[in-house]
């Protein structure tokens, strides 16, 4: 974990490994080297997803898969994603050291572009793998500088030959820090994740009229920033109207011309909202669009709302979740059932085979931040549960 965290390390103790950057390539190269040292067969598919395979007694059986991602958000944490990939690798090393064979092969997955800030939407690699996102759509995705995903994938040398298309998996397990406060605040050691919230990403653009900040009377202004600010304030109040666990966030914001003495004529902002109930997600979208059009009308603005990503809620397989519970009980770890409010590649893996996730606490529940941290004892417990559960699913 510490060696991987040196790649893309930031001064604040986090990592900056945006998808398909040189830092992402370096992290991939290190994982590939470690997989080779563990005598694993490494395959890279058309999306750059990496699969390190340990042979099973029935090597053609659908694999027991475990993994996560090595990319990060800008100035993110060193445990987010990496824990799941490297804990799976450590579990396989343990099996090698003890000369333990499994009926199914085991595959460790490093999924491409789980995070998504550079190439939205998130979970792009696993989404294509599951057949939810067309390959060509992913290839043509562009970052903020207009650079295409396919061009960067080829530049770093990770456009593989293996097809990125749905295939059967025997099971999928993903270990991850919780990225929230529930476990640490309750003093629970392990979370047994039974499903993932659905999420929707919107991009809202409001257009008004640029003019001088001095001579233009207030009643004649078409101020795009005022319309956006009022809409954002309204969005902040929507979750409380729907459900205590509903969340909504405006995380990106840009305006033009961004000058102190000019009335803004163009504002764009993102909206991220999440919950486990599809009907509430649909209602939230209606309320957001209603607020945007209402506030735009007050300023005589044009408004455009575009969906840029999302996924539906999904419940995980109860039998795999029970395997995780049993692994906790074998080791005497306290545990609780929960749903994940964050998106994970397990969302798409669940479309292809029985899936569950394992959460462990992070300090103060913080993530997607350089302040993200965890106790090594919690990392050990998570790795222990993952290894025990992986062994059982690989022998099922």
Secondary structure, 3 states (H helix, E strand, C coil): CHHHHCCCECCCCCECCCCCCHHHHHHHHHHHHHHHHCCCEEEEECCCCEEEEECCCCCCCCCEEEEECCCCCCCECCCCCHHHHHHHHHHHHHHHHCCCCCCCCEEEEECCCCCCCCCCCCCHHHHHHCCCCCHHHHHHCECCCCCEHHHHHHHCCCCCCECCCCCCCCEEEEEEECCCCHHHHHCCCEEEEEEECEEEEEEEEEECCCEECCCCCHHHCCCHHHHHHHHHHHHHHHHHHHCCCCEEECCCEEEECCCCCEECCEEEEEEEEEECCHHHHHHHHHHHHHHHHHHHHHCCCEEEEEEEEEECCEECCHHHHHHHHHHHHHHCCCEEEEEECCCCCHHHHCCCCCEEEEEECCHHHCCCCCCCCCCHHHHHHHHHHHHHHHHHHHCC
